[in-house]
Amino acid sequence: MSVSSKTAPLPLAGVSQFFSRPKVVVLLATLCCLLWGSSYPAIKNGYALFHIAQGDIPGKLVFAGYRFVMAGMVLLAIAAASGKAVFGMSSRTMARLSLLGLTQTAIQYVFFYIGLAYTTGVRGSILNATTTFFSVLLAHFIFHNDRITPRKALGCIVGFAGVLVVNFGQGLLDFEFTLLGEGFIVIAAFVLSAASIYGKRLSQGMDVMVMTGWQLGIGGVFLLIAGYAAGGTLSGFTVVSTSLLAYLAVLSSAAFCIWSLLLKYNPVGTVSVFNFLVPVFGSALSALFLDESILEWKNLLALLLVCSGIWLVTRVVTKKPAA
């Protein structure tokens, strides 16, 4: 046996070591949050490029449907190229995937896409971060080993306080909140939290990438059917608008693949704590590309409170060994 064959590391060991490096975790987790944060200004710019009016709900559904059908196809193609079993599932499994696609993608994004049309990108990115806090509350009642601790309770209180702050008007006694805008964003966050718990159970028996690819694709088909049935269309296809639509699809696929690899080779708490960066990037990029204001006191305070809340509920406290 040659010296090189003795010292050559196993491919899987090399992959594990690479994705476990602290610098790699920081860079890739930040990249995922940057991609997710960029979806807020990208969607609102998509409305303008595809000539989708604020009240054109069917058009928004068609727009969202194309995005998630494309994203699902990209993920399934990657899974198939990786040697994963993409087809040949039982009717029962497909029924469960259809239910997950209907809830986690279709219903959730009906509320999200409509809500984002009636509020700013800065507000939308901050309000949508309530997904983390809803997940903590729901997990307390569903999973016996995931109870709310004092630290998690404090994080939820701080986070929801940020949601209240961002809806203040010019004065402390003014409260700006609309059902179609901020309300639908919060509803979307709750639906995502509930559907994610169902997806977590479903993922125990199948590959996560395959599951997500199918649920995105199926959810996208639901959105397309609903949008076209209601009279929606999607016009204004140009190089710029089509590139933006492709970017929205790819960012969903790329961020998921990278995030899944990080979760596979690192403790969940080490990765999930970076979630606080999503509203940060979402707010900053909305201010940059949509010419929205992020420097108002309420936006800055709300962002600080929400990010602090996410950090509190997701960080892992390691116990020191007894002397």
C-alpha beads as a LAMMPS data file, in Angstrom:
LAMMPS data file: protein, C-alpha beads

323 atoms
322 bonds

1 atom types
1 bond types

-500.0 500.0 xlo xhi
-500.0 500.0 ylo yhi
-500.0 500.0 zlo zhi

Masses

1 110.0

Atoms # bond

1 1 1 0.000 0.000 0.000
2 1 1 1.380 3.407 -0.942
3 1 1 1.986 6.201 1.514
4 1 1 -0.581 8.422 -0.186
5 1 1 -3.311 5.788 0.196
6 1 1 -2.575 5.551 3.921
7 1 1 -2.737 9.264 4.553
8 1 1 -5.516 10.262 2.139
9 1 1 -8.587 11.303 4.166
10 1 1 -11.994 9.863 3.484
11 1 1 -14.158 12.133 1.314
12 1 1 -16.978 12.256 3.857
13 1 1 -14.538 13.063 6.647
14 1 1 -13.151 15.912 4.572
15 1 1 -16.625 17.314 3.931
16 1 1 -17.491 17.075 7.619
17 1 1 -14.295 18.846 8.649
18 1 1 -14.843 21.610 6.094
19 1 1 -18.423 22.402 7.103
20 1 1 -17.520 22.214 10.798
21 1 1 -14.841 24.892 10.643
22 1 1 -15.950 27.952 12.643
23 1 1 -15.034 30.386 9.863
24 1 1 -16.938 28.329 7.286
25 1 1 -19.990 28.150 9.540
26 1 1 -19.981 31.912 10.062
27 1 1 -19.496 32.718 6.363
28 1 1 -22.047 30.230 5.000
29 1 1 -24.698 30.893 7.666
30 1 1 -24.341 34.619 7.020
31 1 1 -24.665 33.997 3.276
32 1 1 -27.921 32.072 3.798
33 1 1 -29.368 34.878 5.925
34 1 1 -28.257 37.406 3.308
35 1 1 -30.066 35.450 0.586
36 1 1 -33.250 35.128 2.648
37 1 1 -33.108 38.807 3.595
38 1 1 -32.723 39.815 -0.046
39 1 1 -36.067 38.206 -0.914
40 1 1 -38.003 41.133 0.607
41 1 1 -36.816 43.855 -1.798
42 1 1 -36.645 41.300 -4.634
43 1 1 -40.334 40.415 -4.298
44 1 1 -41.428 44.053 -4.109
45 1 1 -39.287 44.914 -7.128
46 1 1 -40.803 41.910 -8.882
47 1 1 -44.252 43.416 -8.438
48 1 1 -43.095 46.515 -10.299
49 1 1 -41.227 44.660 -13.061
50 1 1 -44.130 42.303 -13.770
51 1 1 -46.698 45.133 -13.495
52 1 1 -48.541 43.526 -10.570
53 1 1 -50.782 46.100 -8.909
54 1 1 -51.145 46.258 -5.137
55 1 1 -54.664 44.789 -5.237
56 1 1 -53.900 42.167 -7.912
57 1 1 -53.955 39.146 -5.619
58 1 1 -54.307 36.534 -8.431
59 1 1 -51.244 38.025 -10.158
60 1 1 -49.251 37.717 -6.926
61 1 1 -50.222 34.061 -6.620
62 1 1 -49.056 33.343 -10.170
63 1 1 -45.792 35.187 -9.490
64 1 1 -45.203 33.160 -6.310
65 1 1 -46.241 29.931 -8.027
66 1 1 -43.628 30.237 -10.757
67 1 1 -40.953 30.968 -8.180
68 1 1 -41.604 27.889 -6.065
69 1 1 -42.169 25.483 -8.931
70 1 1 -38.755 26.512 -10.248
71 1 1 -37.181 26.269 -6.781
72 1 1 -38.633 22.800 -6.252
73 1 1 -37.365 21.600 -9.619
74 1 1 -33.859 22.875 -8.832
75 1 1 -33.788 21.055 -5.489
76 1 1 -35.108 17.795 -6.940
77 1 1 -32.560 17.991 -9.754
78 1 1 -29.753 18.452 -7.216
79 1 1 -31.105 15.561 -5.135
80 1 1 -31.296 13.278 -8.178
81 1 1 -27.761 14.230 -9.228
82 1 1 -26.598 13.343 -5.713
83 1 1 -28.014 9.846 -6.065
84 1 1 -31.034 10.376 -3.812
85 1 1 -34.342 8.595 -4.502
86 1 1 -36.598 11.319 -5.890
87 1 1 -39.421 9.257 -7.410
88 1 1 -41.238 6.022 -6.623
89 1 1 -42.907 7.215 -3.422
90 1 1 -46.091 5.687 -2.066
91 1 1 -49.445 7.411 -2.468
92 1 1 -49.541 7.977 1.285
93 1 1 -46.189 9.758 1.228
94 1 1 -47.248 11.916 -1.722
95 1 1 -50.452 12.821 0.118
96 1 1 -48.394 13.979 3.106
97 1 1 -46.057 15.940 0.857
98 1 1 -49.071 17.557 -0.799
99 1 1 -50.444 18.606 2.593
100 1 1 -47.047 20.040 3.531
101 1 1 -46.795 21.886 0.211
102 1 1 -50.320 23.255 0.615
103 1 1 -49.631 24.638 4.086
104 1 1 -45.933 25.508 4.267
105 1 1 -45.662 26.944 0.758
106 1 1 -49.081 27.727 -0.743
107 1 1 -51.134 29.015 2.209
108 1 1 -48.173 30.642 3.923
109 1 1 -47.091 32.553 0.844
110 1 1 -50.628 33.627 0.011
111 1 1 -50.537 35.660 3.220
112 1 1 -46.884 36.643 2.815
113 1 1 -47.056 37.933 -0.768
114 1 1 -50.282 39.851 -0.130
115 1 1 -48.998 41.274 3.160
116 1 1 -45.723 42.422 1.635
117 1 1 -47.670 44.407 -0.978
118 1 1 -49.380 46.435 1.763
119 1 1 -46.386 47.171 3.989
120 1 1 -42.751 48.143 3.590
121 1 1 -39.892 45.718 3.114
122 1 1 -38.326 46.911 6.374
123 1 1 -41.485 46.205 8.366
124 1 1 -42.096 42.932 6.563
125 1 1 -38.630 41.579 7.365
126 1 1 -38.992 42.491 11.051
127 1 1 -42.538 41.142 11.416
128 1 1 -41.778 37.900 9.589
129 1 1 -39.085 37.151 12.182
130 1 1 -41.925 36.279 14.597
131 1 1 -41.754 32.800 13.017
132 1 1 -39.030 31.956 15.546
133 1 1 -41.161 32.986 18.516
134 1 1 -44.285 31.191 17.266
135 1 1 -42.170 28.049 16.815
136 1 1 -41.013 28.237 20.435
137 1 1 -44.585 28.645 21.701
138 1 1 -46.021 25.839 19.552
139 1 1 -43.173 23.459 20.396
140 1 1 -43.915 23.936 24.097
141 1 1 -47.412 22.464 23.653
142 1 1 -46.508 19.756 21.118
143 1 1 -43.108 18.384 22.175
144 1 1 -42.570 17.232 25.750
145 1 1 -38.794 17.710 25.493
146 1 1 -38.948 21.280 24.168
147 1 1 -40.544 23.272 26.966
148 1 1 -40.352 27.028 27.342
149 1 1 -37.553 28.021 29.697
150 1 1 -37.295 31.411 31.428
151 1 1 -34.694 32.433 28.837
152 1 1 -36.965 31.456 25.929
153 1 1 -39.923 33.201 27.552
154 1 1 -37.878 36.375 27.909
155 1 1 -36.796 36.086 24.273
156 1 1 -40.406 35.801 23.093
157 1 1 -41.473 38.795 25.185
158 1 1 -38.584 40.904 23.868
159 1 1 -39.254 39.792 20.281
160 1 1 -42.981 40.521 20.348
161 1 1 -42.207 43.876 21.977
162 1 1 -40.210 44.667 18.846
163 1 1 -43.253 43.805 16.743
164 1 1 -45.315 46.320 18.719
165 1 1 -42.648 49.004 18.414
166 1 1 -42.347 48.746 14.613
167 1 1 -46.068 49.456 14.274
168 1 1 -45.987 52.743 16.174
169 1 1 -46.829 55.819 14.136
170 1 1 -45.244 59.225 14.452
171 1 1 -46.177 59.411 18.097
172 1 1 -46.192 56.869 20.918
173 1 1 -49.998 56.914 20.995
174 1 1 -50.332 56.262 17.258
175 1 1 -50.481 52.642 16.147
176 1 1 -50.271 51.767 12.454
177 1 1 -51.440 48.233 11.755
178 1 1 -53.513 46.886 8.865
179 1 1 -54.867 43.384 8.438
180 1 1 -53.880 43.094 4.769
181 1 1 -50.368 44.384 5.471
182 1 1 -48.758 43.762 8.845
183 1 1 -51.535 41.352 9.874
184 1 1 -51.021 39.034 6.922
185 1 1 -47.239 38.997 7.468
186 1 1 -47.738 37.844 11.072
187 1 1 -50.330 35.251 9.975
188 1 1 -47.836 33.968 7.396
189 1 1 -45.214 33.622 10.141
190 1 1 -47.629 31.614 12.295
191 1 1 -48.631 29.321 9.406
192 1 1 -44.953 28.700 8.618
193 1 1 -44.242 27.820 12.260
194 1 1 -47.123 25.339 12.446
195 1 1 -46.349 23.762 9.063
196 1 1 -42.653 23.466 9.923
197 1 1 -43.514 21.295 12.917
198 1 1 -45.445 18.945 10.610
199 1 1 -42.534 19.023 8.176
200 1 1 -40.144 18.115 10.984
201 1 1 -42.139 14.983 11.732
202 1 1 -42.388 14.082 8.060
203 1 1 -38.628 14.529 7.579
204 1 1 -37.914 11.739 10.083
205 1 1 -38.794 9.174 7.426
206 1 1 -37.341 10.727 4.265
207 1 1 -34.503 12.839 2.904
208 1 1 -34.924 16.507 3.816
209 1 1 -33.799 17.827 0.426
210 1 1 -36.205 15.555 -1.452
211 1 1 -39.026 16.470 0.924
212 1 1 -38.425 20.197 0.538
213 1 1 -38.099 19.954 -3.240
214 1 1 -41.450 18.208 -3.523
215 1 1 -43.264 20.478 -1.075
216 1 1 -41.964 23.610 -2.810
217 1 1 -42.949 22.284 -6.226
218 1 1 -46.377 21.046 -5.109
219 1 1 -47.042 24.274 -3.218
220 1 1 -46.042 26.245 -6.297
221 1 1 -48.508 24.254 -8.415
222 1 1 -51.283 25.039 -5.892
223 1 1 -50.430 28.736 -6.157
224 1 1 -50.432 28.651 -9.969
225 1 1 -53.792 26.877 -10.111
226 1 1 -55.361 29.298 -7.622
227 1 1 -53.877 32.333 -9.355
228 1 1 -54.906 31.373 -12.880
229 1 1 -58.360 30.188 -11.708
230 1 1 -58.940 33.632 -10.189
231 1 1 -57.978 35.331 -13.449
232 1 1 -54.376 36.123 -12.673
233 1 1 -51.673 36.503 -15.299
234 1 1 -47.986 37.308 -15.353
235 1 1 -46.827 39.739 -18.014
236 1 1 -43.816 41.955 -18.510
237 1 1 -41.247 39.224 -19.100
238 1 1 -37.940 40.902 -19.887
239 1 1 -34.341 39.943 -19.294
240 1 1 -34.364 41.866 -16.003
241 1 1 -37.711 40.575 -14.705
242 1 1 -36.991 36.978 -15.721
243 1 1 -33.568 37.161 -14.087
244 1 1 -35.175 38.425 -10.895
245 1 1 -37.679 35.556 -10.912
246 1 1 -34.864 33.061 -11.482
247 1 1 -32.887 34.667 -8.636
248 1 1 -35.820 34.248 -6.244
249 1 1 -36.055 30.576 -7.174
250 1 1 -32.329 29.946 -6.900
251 1 1 -31.930 31.768 -3.591
252 1 1 -34.536 29.482 -2.015
253 1 1 -32.762 26.383 -3.320
254 1 1 -29.203 27.532 -2.606
255 1 1 -29.936 28.808 0.905
256 1 1 -31.723 25.591 1.805
257 1 1 -28.898 23.363 0.523
258 1 1 -26.210 25.311 2.379
259 1 1 -28.266 25.584 5.579
260 1 1 -29.019 21.839 5.536
261 1 1 -25.317 21.009 5.201
262 1 1 -24.487 23.275 8.130
263 1 1 -27.186 21.634 10.276
264 1 1 -25.926 18.185 9.288
265 1 1 -22.354 18.763 10.435
266 1 1 -22.910 21.175 13.356
267 1 1 -25.114 21.437 16.460
268 1 1 -28.501 22.984 15.656
269 1 1 -28.018 25.822 18.144
270 1 1 -24.692 26.787 16.587
271 1 1 -26.402 27.374 13.237
272 1 1 -29.883 28.599 14.198
273 1 1 -28.516 31.467 16.284
274 1 1 -27.617 33.199 13.005
275 1 1 -31.344 33.598 12.240
276 1 1 -31.217 37.034 13.840
277 1 1 -29.350 38.235 10.727
278 1 1 -32.360 37.679 8.430
279 1 1 -34.331 40.751 9.621
280 1 1 -31.074 42.716 9.720
281 1 1 -30.300 41.983 6.065
282 1 1 -33.958 42.269 5.081
283 1 1 -34.263 45.723 6.599
284 1 1 -30.919 46.975 5.285
285 1 1 -31.484 45.714 1.737
286 1 1 -35.045 47.060 1.673
287 1 1 -33.716 50.455 2.693
288 1 1 -31.040 50.227 -0.002
289 1 1 -33.044 48.919 -2.965
290 1 1 -36.518 50.238 -2.139
291 1 1 -35.446 53.647 -0.817
292 1 1 -37.170 52.940 2.490
293 1 1 -36.195 54.454 5.797
294 1 1 -34.515 52.244 8.360
295 1 1 -33.060 55.041 10.476
296 1 1 -36.346 55.881 12.224
297 1 1 -36.126 55.263 15.952
298 1 1 -38.964 52.720 15.906
299 1 1 -37.374 50.653 13.145
300 1 1 -33.975 50.566 14.818
301 1 1 -35.448 49.775 18.232
302 1 1 -37.752 47.098 16.804
303 1 1 -34.879 45.500 14.909
304 1 1 -32.744 45.461 18.066
305 1 1 -35.543 43.899 20.123
306 1 1 -36.436 41.236 17.540
307 1 1 -32.806 40.241 16.953
308 1 1 -32.195 40.081 20.712
309 1 1 -35.277 37.905 21.126
310 1 1 -34.156 35.493 18.396
311 1 1 -30.718 35.259 19.964
312 1 1 -32.202 34.481 23.381
313 1 1 -34.506 31.689 22.193
314 1 1 -32.003 30.005 19.842
315 1 1 -28.686 30.187 21.682
316 1 1 -27.456 27.046 23.362
317 1 1 -26.328 27.310 26.983
318 1 1 -23.598 24.794 27.762
319 1 1 -23.381 23.646 31.340
320 1 1 -19.960 23.650 32.924
321 1 1 -18.907 20.310 34.421
322 1 1 -18.942 20.150 38.166
323 1 1 -15.567 20.466 39.868

Bonds

1 1 1 2
2 1 2 3
3 1 3 4
4 1 4 5
5 1 5 6
6 1 6 7
7 1 7 8
8 1 8 9
9 1 9 10
10 1 10 11
11 1 11 12
12 1 12 13
13 1 13 14
14 1 14 15
15 1 15 16
16 1 16 17
17 1 17 18
18 1 18 19
19 1 19 20
20 1 20 21
21 1 21 22
22 1 22 23
23 1 23 24
24 1 24 25
25 1 25 26
26 1 26 27
27 1 27 28
28 1 28 29
29 1 29 30
30 1 30 31
31 1 31 32
32 1 32 33
33 1 33 34
34 1 34 35
35 1 35 36
36 1 36 37
37 1 37 38
38 1 38 39
39 1 39 40
40 1 40 41
41 1 41 42
42 1 42 43
43 1 43 44
44 1 44 45
45 1 45 46
46 1 46 47
47 1 47 48
48 1 48 49
49 1 49 50
50 1 50 51
51 1 51 52
52 1 52 53
53 1 53 54
54 1 54 55
55 1 55 56
56 1 56 57
57 1 57 58
58 1 58 59
59 1 59 60
60 1 60 61
61 1 61 62
62 1 62 63
63 1 63 64
64 1 64 65
65 1 65 66
66 1 66 67
67 1 67 68
68 1 68 69
69 1 69 70
70 1 70 71
71 1 71 72
72 1 72 73
73 1 73 74
74 1 74 75
75 1 75 76
76 1 76 77
77 1 77 78
78 1 78 79
79 1 79 80
80 1 80 81
81 1 81 82
82 1 82 83
83 1 83 84
84 1 84 85
85 1 85 86
86 1 86 87
87 1 87 88
88 1 88 89
89 1 89 90
90 1 90 91
91 1 91 92
92 1 92 93
93 1 93 94
94 1 94 95
95 1 95 96
96 1 96 97
97 1 97 98
98 1 98 99
99 1 99 100
100 1 100 101
101 1 101 102
102 1 102 103
103 1 103 104
104 1 104 105
105 1 105 106
106 1 106 107
107 1 107 108
108 1 108 109
109 1 109 110
110 1 110 111
111 1 111 112
112 1 112 113
113 1 113 114
114 1 114 115
115 1 115 116
116 1 116 117
117 1 117 118
118 1 118 119
119 1 119 120
120 1 120 121
121 1 121 122
122 1 122 123
123 1 123 124
124 1 124 125
125 1 125 126
126 1 126 127
127 1 127 128
128 1 128 129
129 1 129 130
130 1 130 131
131 1 131 132
132 1 132 133
133 1 133 134
134 1 134 135
135 1 135 136
136 1 136 137
137 1 137 138
138 1 138 139
139 1 139 140
140 1 140 141
141 1 141 142
142 1 142 143
143 1 143 144
144 1 144 145
145 1 145 146
146 1 146 147
147 1 147 148
148 1 148 149
149 1 149 150
150 1 150 151
151 1 151 152
152 1 152 153
153 1 153 154
154 1 154 155
155 1 155 156
156 1 156 157
157 1 157 158
158 1 158 159
159 1 159 160
160 1 160 161
161 1 161 162
162 1 162 163
163 1 163 164
164 1 164 165
165 1 165 166
166 1 166 167
167 1 167 168
168 1 168 169
169 1 169 170
170 1 170 171
171 1 171 172
172 1 172 173
173 1 173 174
174 1 174 175
175 1 175 176
176 1 176 177
177 1 177 178
178 1 178 179
179 1 179 180
180 1 180 181
181 1 181 182
182 1 182 183
183 1 183 184
184 1 184 185
185 1 185 186
186 1 186 187
187 1 187 188
188 1 188 189
189 1 189 190
190 1 190 191
191 1 191 192
192 1 192 193
193 1 193 194
194 1 194 195
195 1 195 196
196 1 196 197
197 1 197 198
198 1 198 199
199 1 199 200
200 1 200 201
201 1 201 202
202 1 202 203
203 1 203 204
204 1 204 205
205 1 205 206
206 1 206 207
207 1 207 208
208 1 208 209
209 1 209 210
210 1 210 211
211 1 211 212
212 1 212 213
213 1 213 214
214 1 214 215
215 1 215 216
216 1 216 217
217 1 217 218
218 1 218 219
219 1 219 220
220 1 220 221
221 1 221 222
222 1 222 223
223 1 223 224
224 1 224 225
225 1 225 226
226 1 226 227
227 1 227 228
228 1 228 229
229 1 229 230
230 1 230 231
231 1 231 232
232 1 232 233
233 1 233 234
234 1 234 235
235 1 235 236
236 1 236 237
237 1 237 238
238 1 238 239
239 1 239 240
240 1 240 241
241 1 241 242
242 1 242 243
243 1 243 244
244 1 244 245
245 1 245 246
246 1 246 247
247 1 247 248
248 1 248 249
249 1 249 250
250 1 250 251
251 1 251 252
252 1 252 253
253 1 253 254
254 1 254 255
255 1 255 256
256 1 256 257
257 1 257 258
258 1 258 259
259 1 259 260
260 1 260 261
261 1 261 262
262 1 262 263
263 1 263 264
264 1 264 265
265 1 265 266
266 1 266 267
267 1 267 268
268 1 268 269
269 1 269 270
270 1 270 271
271 1 271 272
272 1 272 273
273 1 273 274
274 1 274 275
275 1 275 276
276 1 276 277
277 1 277 278
278 1 278 279
279 1 279 280
280 1 280 281
281 1 281 282
282 1 282 283
283 1 283 284
284 1 284 285
285 1 285 286
286 1 286 287
287 1 287 288
288 1 288 289
289 1 289 290
290 1 290 291
291 1 291 292
292 1 292 293
293 1 293 294
294 1 294 295
295 1 295 296
296 1 296 297
297 1 297 298
298 1 298 299
299 1 299 300
300 1 300 301
301 1 301 302
302 1 302 303
303 1 303 304
304 1 304 305
305 1 305 306
306 1 306 307
307 1 307 308
308 1 308 309
309 1 309 310
310 1 310 311
311 1 311 312
312 1 312 313
313 1 313 314
314 1 314 315
315 1 315 316
316 1 316 317
317 1 317 318
318 1 318 319
319 1 319 320
320 1 320 321
321 1 321 322
322 1 322 323
